[in-house]
């Protein structure tokens, strides 16, 4: 093994790791015995080479504090130095201090990877780390009885290298490498994620010639199957083409300095986008979500709306979007139980669900043992638990296979294509039409206009040559950050502040999901949470939206509470109660004893749009191409600061009813990037307070449509993906209608 650390440096690193994760009195192995040091040495010669200078500085600081050799001093002296290191204490003079995280944060993360990664990456020798905590590794699926609480899962750990390669769709979608532009298309779509794929499917079905410009490469949609390390948001290999070099900066409020949000959620920039990595919860919005302001004022009065909130109604109703929800669910193959009104008696589905004309295309995923424990406790407290609907097949469908209930789903491509992605749903059919061309390696830098009208997109190919792909209609269908950034960077005489921004609305009304989960540990049972997809969750909506009386509570709206599966060891080893340190015997003992006994009640609070929160271009930080990155200004408001602890109190009550022995909670503010990032190009009827109309047409730029989470008016306590896809289908129909009307007008004039 080649490494740039010297033997003396390696000795210090080994001593450090073995104090953070020491050998046990019971004979359990230390970090170096498990292989964490070997893993890090290998990573510093490869994917983590950029961190080698930091490691050298940390090792030098530790040796200096120890009087020359950290490895040679007694363990109590090592521990006192380690305490300063973990606290980023100024007393450790030579310690490097990165601007966006502490040195300990980074090294602790790498150590955990070495303890619990798949052995194929050089750590977790002989599955020692997995054996220690009882994790079976990469398994093709589990039986229902293995998900029962306290069932002993009798499977020897195995690597993903042991998995077969059968039961998969054929190959990656056919694409064209970026070079010279293609002939003018009816529609040019910027972004090859779920939105772009769904719109291309709908447009080509109606005879439109479509070109998708995708910055990344083609892929099957099964990348990183059952490999926690390569799929993790920390490494974010899916973002290597673009996002990892343009991570937004973040500040709490205007006037504050912004720092790089480097420890936040990663985003994908390859074909299929986040449709490969998403968790696949596929819920519709509730009826009153589209009339959120007017319904709140009607019931509680104008004074109930926080003074700093820009809460507004959507420019459409649930009825307008319902047929597109039906289409989206059918294309995805959504599994679930339909709900019903609470006065119709007990149902298996969500009793608050909006009316629907059709059942879900697939039966619901089975309920796990943890889900049933949660459901029983919730019912005892008067709530109405239901299985979350999921874009995961429970029966074979169109060449895809049913869910095997493996341990790897959110952040992973599906090894049998049970989880829907753009690759295994809409793209094959759109490509079969012969009307779609997907151009990969095309990094769009500007939306091109003529006389104020959008006529195409300028893109840079891998040879750095710049080209313009023309289209009768241009669709901006990237993530909320890039939708906003491209509009602000695309300027002409009619739009000196950016397209769509003549009323200074681009970037305003940004909202992002917070994740103030409640954690609980059980003394008397094993949960087997490592089995089953994230979306195989049981939830309650009783505390969401206005499903309960808010009179006198001091806040409006609410949040969903759910018991989720998928608990993988690298991430799980960082989930600790406040009284457990991040190093030493106490940390190791907690991880070993509690890995299979820790539950998360995930809270999805509704985040109100605020005058404080927006996206703009960072005046200092640029990407690898020298273009400004997005700057996020975001903090939760007083409404959320009151509402979130109230929700956590109720979640704790459920956890106690479930029999939890130890409970703690995350802070109310959990960060600026969540993959539920919305707003920035708000839709609405009034051009002075919105960027687009309800069909995504940009008010001040004819020929340009913007679709995606950036269009959201509010952020209900529901996963946004299904609504984003329904909006994209509706926008596609509007484009077809507009082009037909324009053709008719030309015929009349002729």
C-alpha positions in Angstrom: 0.0 0.0 0.0 1.3 3.4 -1.0 0.8 6.4 1.3 2.1 9.8 1.8 2.2 9.5 5.6 5.6 8.5 7.1 5.9 5.6 9.5 6.1 8.1 12.4 3.0 9.8 11.3 1.2 6.5 10.8 2.2 5.6 14.4 0.6 8.8 15.7 -2.5 8.2 13.6 -2.8 4.6 14.9 -2.5 5.8 18.5 -5.1 8.4 17.9 -7.6 6.0 16.3 -7.1 3.5 19.1 -7.9 6.1 21.7 -11.0 7.2 19.9 -12.2 3.6 19.4 -10.1 1.5 21.9 -9.8 -2.2 22.4 -12.3 -3.5 24.9 -11.7 -5.3 28.2 -13.9 -8.1 26.7 -11.3 -8.6 23.9 -13.2 -6.6 21.3 -10.9 -5.1 18.7 -9.7 -1.5 18.5 -9.9 0.7 15.5 -6.6 -0.3 14.0 -7.4 -4.0 14.5 -10.6 -3.5 12.6 -8.7 -1.8 9.8 -9.6 1.8 10.2 -6.0 3.0 9.9 -5.4 0.9 6.7 -8.6 2.3 5.2 -7.6 5.9 5.9 -4.0 5.4 4.6 -5.5 4.0 1.4 -8.1 6.8 1.1 -5.4 9.5 1.5 -3.6 8.0 -1.5 -6.8 8.1 -3.5 -10.2 9.7 -3.0 -9.2 11.7 0.1 -5.8 12.9 -1.2 -6.9 16.5 -0.8 -7.1 15.9 2.9 -3.5 14.8 3.3 -2.2 18.2 4.3 -4.9 18.5 7.1 -3.9 15.0 8.4 -0.2 16.0 8.4 -1.0 19.2 10.4 -3.2 17.4 12.9 -0.6 14.7 13.5 2.0 17.4 14.0 -0.2 19.3 16.4 -0.8 16.1 18.5 2.9 15.3 18.6 3.7 18.8 19.6 1.1 18.8 22.4 2.6 15.4 23.6 6.1 16.8 23.7 7.3 15.1 20.5 5.5 11.8 20.1 1.8 11.3 20.8 2.1 7.6 20.5 4.7 7.4 23.2 2.9 9.2 26.1 0.7 7.4 28.6 -3.0 6.9 27.5 -4.3 9.4 30.1 -2.1 12.1 28.5 -3.3 11.0 25.1 -6.9 11.3 26.3 -6.4 14.8 27.6 -5.0 15.9 24.3 -7.8 14.1 22.5 -10.3 16.1 24.6 -8.8 19.3 23.3 -8.8 18.0 19.7 -12.4 17.0 19.8 -13.5 20.4 21.3 -11.4 22.3 18.7 -9.9 24.0 21.7 -7.6 27.0 21.1 -5.2 25.5 23.6 -4.1 23.0 21.0 -2.0 25.7 19.3 -1.0 24.1 16.0 -4.3 22.4 15.2 -5.6 23.3 11.7 -9.0 25.0 11.8 -10.9 24.7 8.5 -13.6 27.4 8.0 -16.5 25.0 7.3 -15.9 22.1 9.8 -13.5 21.1 12.5 -10.5 18.9 11.9 -12.0 16.4 14.3 -15.3 16.3 12.4 -13.5 15.2 9.3 -11.2 12.7 10.8 -13.9 11.2 13.0 -16.0 10.7 9.9 -13.1 8.9 8.1 -12.5 6.7 11.1 -16.2 5.6 11.2 -15.9 4.8 7.5 -12.9 2.6 8.2 -14.7 0.8 11.0 -18.0 0.1 9.2 -17.5 0.3 5.4 -17.8 -2.6 3.0 -14.4 -4.5 3.3 -13.9 -3.9 -0.5 -12.8 -0.3 0.5 -9.9 -1.5 2.7 -11.4 -1.2 6.2 -13.6 -3.5 8.3 -11.2 -6.3 8.0 -12.9 -9.7 8.0 -16.2 -8.0 8.8 -14.9 -7.3 12.3 -16.7 -4.0 12.5 -20.0 -5.4 11.3 -19.7 -8.4 13.5 -19.2 -6.2 16.5 -22.5 -4.4 16.0 -24.5 -7.2 14.4 -24.9 -5.8 10.9 -25.3 -8.4 8.1 -23.9 -6.2 5.3 -25.1 -6.5 1.7 -27.9 -9.0 1.6 -30.3 -9.4 -1.4 -33.4 -9.2 0.8 -35.2 -10.2 3.9 -38.2 -12.2 4.9 -41.1 -10.6 6.8 -40.3 -12.5 10.0 -36.7 -11.1 10.0 -38.2 -7.6 10.4 -40.0 -8.6 13.6 -38.8 -6.8 16.7 -36.2 -8.9 18.6 -36.0 -11.5 15.8 -32.4 -12.7 15.7 -31.2 -12.2 12.1 -28.9 -15.3 11.5 -27.0 -14.1 8.5 -23.3 -14.0 8.2 -22.1 -10.6 6.9 -21.2 -10.4 3.3 -19.8 -7.8 0.9 -21.6 -6.3 -2.1 -19.0 -8.2 -4.2 -21.0 -11.4 -3.3 -24.2 -10.1 -4.9 -25.4 -11.6 -8.1 -26.0 -9.5 -11.2 -29.4 -10.9 -12.3 -32.9 -9.4 -12.2 -31.9 -6.1 -13.7 -33.0 -3.9 -16.6 -30.5 -4.0 -19.5 -28.3 -1.0 -19.6 -27.9 2.8 -19.2 -30.1 5.0 -21.4 -28.7 5.8 -24.8 -27.1 9.3 -24.9 -25.1 11.5 -27.1 -21.8 13.1 -25.9 -21.9 16.9 -26.1 -20.4 18.5 -29.1 -22.0 20.5 -32.0 -25.6 21.5 -31.3 -28.5 19.5 -32.8 -31.1 21.0 -35.1 -33.6 23.3 -33.4 -36.0 21.2 -31.2 -39.5 21.9 -30.2 -38.4 21.9 -26.6 -35.0 22.1 -25.0 -34.9 20.8 -21.4 -32.0 21.9 -19.2 -31.4 19.0 -16.7 -31.8 15.3 -17.1 -33.3 14.5 -13.7 -36.8 13.4 -12.7 -38.4 16.6 -13.9 -36.6 16.6 -17.3 -37.4 12.9 -17.8 -41.1 13.2 -16.9 -41.5 16.3 -19.2 -39.7 14.5 -22.0 -42.0 11.5 -21.6 -45.1 13.6 -21.8 -43.9 15.8 -24.6 -42.7 13.0 -26.9 -45.9 11.2 -26.3 -47.6 14.2 -28.0 -45.2 14.3 -30.9 -42.7 16.9 -29.7 -39.0 16.8 -30.6 -37.1 17.1 -27.4 -33.4 17.6 -26.5 -32.3 17.2 -22.9 -29.0 18.9 -21.9 -27.5 17.0 -19.0 -24.2 18.1 -17.3 -23.3 14.6 -16.1 -22.9 11.2 -17.7 -25.4 8.5 -18.5 -25.8 5.7 -15.9 -28.0 2.7 -15.2 -29.7 4.1 -12.0 -28.3 1.2 -10.0 -25.1 2.8 -9.0 -23.8 2.3 -5.4 -26.3 -0.5 -4.8 -25.7 -1.8 -1.3 -22.5 0.2 -0.7 -22.9 2.7 2.1 -19.6 4.4 1.6 -19.8 5.2 -2.1 -23.5 6.2 -1.8 -23.1 8.4 1.2 -23.9 12.1 0.9 -20.5 12.7 2.5 -18.6 11.4 -0.5 -21.4 12.1 -3.0 -19.9 10.4 -6.0 -23.0 11.3 -7.9 -22.1 14.9 -7.5 -18.6 14.6 -8.7 -19.2 16.0 -12.2 -20.6 19.3 -11.0 -22.3 19.8 -7.6 -19.3 18.9 -5.4 -17.4 21.9 -6.9 -20.2 24.3 -6.5 -21.5 23.6 -3.0 -23.6 26.6 -1.9 -22.5 28.9 1.0 -24.8 29.6 3.9 -25.6 32.3 6.4 -28.4 32.7 8.9 -29.4 36.2 7.9 -28.5 39.1 5.6 -25.3 40.8 6.6 -23.8 37.7 8.2 -20.6 36.2 6.6 -21.4 33.0 4.6 -19.5 29.8 4.9 -19.4 26.8 2.6 -22.1 24.3 3.5 -19.7 21.4 3.0 -21.1 19.0 5.7 -24.6 19.3 4.3 -26.6 16.9 2.1 -25.0 16.2 -1.3 -26.9 16.4 -4.6 -26.5 14.3 -7.7 -25.3 15.6 -11.1 -25.6 12.6 -13.4 -28.4 11.5 -15.6 -31.5 10.8 -13.5 -30.4 13.3 -10.9 -31.7 12.7 -7.4 -34.2 10.2 -8.8 -31.5 7.6 -8.3 -30.7 8.6 -4.7 -34.2 9.6 -3.4 -36.0 7.8 -0.6 -39.1 7.2 -2.8 -41.8 8.5 -0.4 -44.5 9.5 -2.8 -47.3 11.5 -1.0 -49.7 14.0 -2.5 -50.2 17.3 -0.9 -53.4 17.8 1.2 -56.3 19.8 -0.2 -55.7 22.9 2.0 -52.0 23.0 1.2 -53.0 24.8 -2.1 -55.0 27.4 -0.1 -52.7 27.6 2.9 -52.9 31.3 3.5 -56.6 31.9 2.9 -57.7 28.8 4.9 -55.5 29.9 7.8 -56.8 33.4 7.8 -60.3 32.2 7.5 -60.0 30.1 10.6 -57.6 31.9 12.8 -57.5 35.5 11.5 -54.9 37.6 9.6 -52.9 38.1 12.8 -52.1 34.3 12.8 -49.8 34.7 9.9 -46.3 35.6 11.2 -45.3 39.1 10.4 -42.1 38.1 8.5 -43.9 35.3 6.5 -44.6 35.5 2.8 -47.1 32.7 3.0 -49.4 32.6 0.0 -52.0 30.4 -1.8 -50.9 28.4 -4.8 -52.1 29.5 -8.3 -54.0 26.3 -8.6 -56.2 23.9 -6.6 -55.8 20.3 -5.7 -58.5 19.5 -8.3 -56.3 21.1 -11.0 -53.4 18.9 -10.1 -55.2 15.6 -9.3 -55.1 14.1 -12.8 -51.4 14.7 -12.9 -50.9 13.1 -9.5 -52.7 10.0 -11.1 -50.3 10.1 -14.1 -47.3 10.4 -11.9 -48.3 7.6 -9.6 -48.9 5.3 -12.6 -45.6 6.1 -14.2 -43.7 5.5 -11.0 -45.7 2.4 -9.9 -46.5 3.8 -6.4 -47.5 1.3 -3.7 -49.8 2.3 -0.9 -53.2 2.0 0.9 -55.8 4.6 -0.1 -57.1 6.5 2.9 -60.5 8.0 3.6 -62.3 10.5 5.8 -62.0 9.8 9.6 -65.8 9.5 10.0 -65.9 6.4 7.7 -64.2 4.3 10.3 -60.7 3.0 10.7 -58.8 2.6 7.4 -55.4 1.3 6.6 -54.4 4.4 4.7 -54.1 8.1 5.7 -57.5 9.4 6.9 -56.4 12.9 6.0 -55.5 12.1 2.4 -57.1 14.3 -0.3 -59.8 12.7 -2.4 -58.6 10.4 -5.1 -60.4 8.7 -8.0 -58.1 5.7 -8.3 -56.4 3.4 -5.8 -52.6 3.2 -5.8 -51.1 1.2 -8.7 -49.5 -1.2 -6.2 -50.4 -2.7 -2.8 -48.5 -1.1 0.0 -45.1 -2.2 1.3 -45.5 -4.5 4.3 -45.3 -3.0 7.7 -42.2 -3.7 9.7 -42.0 -4.8 13.3 -40.8 -1.3 14.3 -43.6 0.2 12.2 -46.2 -2.0 14.0 -44.8 -1.0 17.4 -45.0 2.6 16.5 -48.6 2.1 15.1 -49.8 0.5 18.3 -48.4 3.2 20.5 -49.8 6.0 18.2 -53.2 4.4 18.2 -53.1 4.1 22.0 -52.6 7.9 22.1 -55.4 8.6 19.7 -53.5 9.0 16.4 -54.2 7.4 13.0 -51.0 5.6 11.8 -50.7 4.6 8.1 -48.0 3.2 5.8 -46.3 5.9 3.7 -47.0 5.5 0.0 -43.8 4.7 -1.9 -42.5 4.7 -5.5 -41.3 1.1 -4.9 -42.9 -1.9 -6.5 -44.4 -4.7 -4.5 -45.0 -6.8 -7.6 -43.1 -7.1 -10.9 -44.0 -4.3 -13.4 -42.7 -3.4 -16.9 -39.4 -5.3 -16.5 -38.8 -4.0 -13.0 -38.9 -6.3 -10.0 -40.6 -6.3 -6.6 -38.8 -4.9 -3.5 -36.6 -7.4 -1.7 -36.6 -5.3 1.5 -32.8 -4.9 1.5 -31.0 -2.5 3.8 -30.0 0.1 1.1 -32.5 2.4 -0.5 -32.3 6.1 0.2 -29.1 7.4 -1.3 -28.7 4.2 -3.3 -29.7 2.9 -6.8 -31.9 -0.1 -6.5 -30.3 -3.5 -7.3 -33.5 -4.8 -8.8 -35.1 -1.6 -10.1 -38.0 -1.9 -7.6 -37.4 1.8 -6.7 -38.5 4.1 -9.4 -35.9 6.4 -11.1 -36.0 8.3 -14.4 -33.9 5.5 -15.9 -36.4 2.6 -15.2 -39.6 4.5 -15.8 -39.9 7.4 -18.2 -36.6 7.6 -20.1 -36.8 4.2 -21.9 -40.3 5.0 -23.3 -39.4 8.5 -24.3 -36.2 7.3 -26.1 -38.2 4.6 -27.9 -40.3 7.3 -29.4 -37.4 8.4 -31.5 -38.2 12.0 -30.6 -35.8 12.4 -27.6 -32.1 13.0 -27.7 -30.2 13.2 -24.4 -26.9 15.1 -24.6 -24.6 14.3 -21.8 -21.6 16.3 -20.7 -23.4 19.5 -21.6 -22.9 22.0 -18.8 -25.4 24.9 -19.4 -23.9 28.3 -18.6 -26.7 30.6 -19.9 -30.2 30.7 -21.2 -30.0 32.5 -24.6 -32.5 35.2 -25.5 -33.3 37.2 -28.6 -35.4 40.4 -28.2 -36.2 39.3 -24.7 -37.5 35.8 -25.7 -35.7 32.6 -24.7 -34.5 30.8 -27.8 -32.0 28.3 -26.5 -29.3 27.3 -24.0 -25.6 27.9 -24.2 -23.6 24.9 -23.0 -20.0 23.9 -22.6 -18.8 20.5 -23.8 -16.0 18.5 -22.3 -13.6 20.0 -24.8 -14.5 23.4 -23.2 -16.1 24.6 -26.5 -19.2 26.6 -26.1 -22.3 25.9 -28.2 -26.0 27.0 -28.3 -28.8 24.5 -28.6 -31.9 26.2 -29.9 -35.5 25.3 -29.1 -38.9 26.8 -29.7 -39.4 26.5 -25.9 -36.7 26.3 -23.3 -37.4 24.5 -20.0 -35.2 25.0 -17.0 -35.6 21.8 -15.0 -32.7 21.5 -12.6 -32.6 21.6 -8.8 -33.8 24.7 -6.9 -30.2 26.0 -6.5 -29.3 25.7 -10.2 -32.7 27.0 -11.4 -32.1 30.1 -9.4 -28.5 30.5 -10.4 -29.0 30.1 -14.1 -31.8 32.7 -14.1 -29.6 35.2 -12.3 -26.6 34.5 -14.5 -28.6 34.8 -17.8 -29.0 38.5 -18.6 -29.9 40.7 -21.5 -31.0 44.3 -22.1 -34.6 43.4 -21.2 -33.5 41.5 -18.0 -30.5 43.4 -16.6 -30.8 41.6 -13.2 -31.4 38.1 -14.7 -34.3 36.4 -16.5 -37.5 36.3 -14.5 -36.1 38.9 -12.1 -37.5 42.2 -13.3 -39.3 42.5 -10.0 -36.5 41.1 -7.8 -38.3 37.8 -7.1 -35.7 35.3 -8.3 -34.2 33.6 -5.2 -36.8 34.8 -2.8 -39.1 32.6 -0.7 -36.5 29.8 -0.3 -37.6 27.0 2.0 -35.7 23.9 3.1 -36.8 20.9 5.2 -35.5 20.6 8.7 -35.0 17.2 10.3 -35.5 17.7 14.1 -35.8 14.0 14.7 -36.4 12.4 18.1 -34.1 9.4 18.9 -34.8 6.6 21.4 -32.9 3.6 22.6 -34.6 0.4 23.9 -33.1 -1.8 26.6 -35.2 -4.9 26.0 -35.5 -5.4 22.3 -33.6 -5.4 19.0 -35.3 -3.4 16.2 -33.6 -4.8 13.1 -33.9 -1.3 11.5 -31.2 -2.2 9.0 -33.8 -4.2 7.1 -36.2 -2.5 4.7 -36.3 0.7 2.6 -36.6 4.1 4.1 -40.0 4.5 2.6 -41.3 1.4 4.3 -42.3 3.7 7.1 -45.3 4.1 9.4 -46.5 7.7 10.0 -49.1 9.9 11.5 -50.5 13.0 9.9 -52.7 14.1 12.8 -50.1 16.7 13.7 -49.7 18.0 10.2 -51.1 21.1 8.4 -54.3 22.2 10.1 -55.4 18.6 11.1 -55.7 19.8 14.7 -56.9 23.0 16.4 -54.1 25.5 16.7 -56.0 28.0 18.9 -53.7 29.3 21.6 -50.6 27.3 20.6 -48.7 30.3 19.2 -48.0 28.7 15.8 -49.7 27.6 12.7 -49.4 24.4 10.6 -47.4 21.4 11.9 -45.5 18.3 10.9 -45.5 14.6 10.0 -44.0 12.1 12.5 -42.8 8.7 11.1 -40.8 5.7 12.2 -38.3 5.0 9.4 -36.1 2.0 8.6 -32.7 1.9 6.9 -30.1 2.3 9.7 -26.7 1.8 8.3 -23.6 1.7 10.4 -21.4 4.5 9.2 -24.1 7.1 9.6 -25.6 5.4 12.7 -22.2 5.5 14.6 -22.5 9.3 14.6 -26.0 9.3 16.2 -25.3 9.9 19.9 -27.2 11.1 23.0 -25.8 14.4 24.3 -24.1 12.7 27.2 -22.1 10.2 25.1 -18.8 11.6 23.9 -17.5 11.1 20.3 -14.5 9.1 21.4 -13.2 6.6 23.9 -14.7 3.5 25.6 -18.1 5.3 26.2 -18.6 6.0 22.5 -17.6 2.5 21.5 -19.8 0.9 24.1 -22.8 2.9 23.1 -22.4 2.1 19.4 -21.9 -1.6 20.0 -24.8 -1.9 22.5 -27.3 0.5 20.8 -26.8 0.1 17.1 -29.6 -2.4 16.8 -31.7 -0.8 19.5 -31.9 2.8 18.4 -35.1 4.2 16.8 -35.6 7.5 15.0 -38.9 9.2 14.9 -38.5 11.5 11.9 -40.3 14.8 12.1 -41.1 16.7 8.8 -42.1 20.2 10.0 -43.7 22.7 7.6 -41.3 25.5 7.0 -43.0 28.9 6.2 -41.6 31.1 3.6 -40.0 34.2 5.1 -38.6 37.6 4.1 -35.3 36.5 5.7 -34.7 33.5 3.5 -33.5 33.6 -0.1 -31.0 32.4 -2.6 -28.6 34.7 -4.5 -25.1 34.7 -6.0 -22.2 34.6 -3.6 -20.0 37.7 -4.2 -16.9 35.8 -3.2 -17.2 32.0 -3.6 -17.0 30.6 -7.1 -17.1 27.1 -8.6 -14.3 25.4 -10.6 -15.3 27.4 -13.7 -15.1 30.7 -11.9 -18.8 31.2 -11.7 -20.4 32.4 -8.5 -22.0 29.7 -6.4 -25.4 30.0 -4.8 -25.5 31.8 -1.4 -28.2 30.5 0.9 -29.7 32.9 3.5 -31.8 30.7 5.8 -33.0 30.4 9.4 -36.1 29.0 10.8 -38.7 31.6 12.0 -40.4 32.1 15.3 -43.3 30.0 14.1 -41.0 27.0 13.6 -39.1 27.7 16.8 -42.4 27.3 18.7 -43.9 24.5 16.6 -40.9 22.1 16.4 -40.4 21.6 20.1 -44.2 21.1 20.4 -43.9 18.3 17.8 -40.9 16.8 19.5 -42.8 16.7 22.8 -45.5 14.6 21.0 -42.9 12.4 19.4 -41.3 11.8 22.7 -44.7 10.8 24.1 -45.0 8.2 21.4 -41.5 6.9 22.1 -42.3 6.5 25.7 -45.5 4.6 24.9 -43.4 2.3 22.7 -41.3 1.5 25.7 -38.1 3.5 25.0 -35.6 3.7 27.8 -33.6 6.7 26.6 -34.8 9.6 24.5 -33.1 12.7 23.0 -33.8 15.1 20.2 -32.0 17.0 17.5 -32.0 20.8 17.5 -34.8 22.6 15.7 -32.4 24.1 13.1 -30.6 21.3 11.4 -29.1 23.0 8.3 -29.4 24.7 5.0 -29.6 21.8 2.5 -32.0 18.9 2.8 -32.9 17.6 -0.7 -36.3 19.1 0.1 -35.0 22.5 -1.0 -37.8 24.6 -2.5 -38.6 28.1 -3.5 -36.5 30.6 -5.4 -38.7 30.8 -8.5 -42.1 30.9 -6.9 -45.2 30.5 -9.1 -48.2 32.8 -8.8 -50.6 35.0 -10.7 -48.9 38.3 -9.9 -45.6 39.0 -11.7 -44.7 41.5 -8.9 -44.6 38.7 -6.3 -43.8 35.6 -8.3 -41.4 34.4 -11.1 -43.7 32.1 -13.1 -47.4 31.4 -13.6 -49.0 28.2 -12.4 -47.8 26.4 -15.5 -44.1 27.4 -15.0 -44.2 30.1 -17.7 -41.7 32.9 -16.7 -43.7 36.1 -16.4 -41.1 38.4 -18.0 -39.4 36.0 -20.4 -41.5 34.5 -23.2 -40.4 31.1 -24.4 -39.0 30.1 -21.0 -40.6 27.6 -18.5 -39.2 26.8 -15.1 -40.2 23.7 -13.3 -39.1 21.9 -10.1 -39.1 22.4 -6.4 -38.0 26.0 -6.9 -41.6 26.7 -8.1 -43.1 25.9 -4.7 -45.2 28.5 -2.9 -45.1 26.7 0.4 -43.4 23.6 1.8 -46.0 21.3 3.4 -44.9 18.5 5.8 -45.0 16.0 2.8 -42.1 14.8 0.6 -42.1 17.2 -2.4 -41.2 14.7 -5.2 -44.6 13.6 -6.3 -45.9 17.2 -6.5 -42.9 18.2 -8.5 -43.5 15.5 -11.0 -47.2 16.3 -11.2 -46.4 20.0 -11.8 -43.9 18.9 -14.6 -46.6 16.9 -16.4 -49.0 19.8 -16.2 -46.3 22.2 -17.5 -45.6 19.8 -20.4 -49.3 19.9 -21.4 -49.2 23.7 -21.2 -46.3 23.8 -23.6 -48.1 21.5 -26.1 -51.2 23.7 -25.8 -49.2 26.9 -26.3 -47.4 25.6 -29.3 -50.6 24.4 -30.9 -52.2 27.8 -30.3 -49.2 29.6 -31.8 -49.4 27.4 -34.9 -53.1 28.1 -35.2 -52.4 31.8 -35.0 -49.8 31.6 -37.7 -52.2 29.7 -39.9 -54.8 32.4 -39.4 -52.3 35.1 -40.3 -51.2 33.2 -43.4 
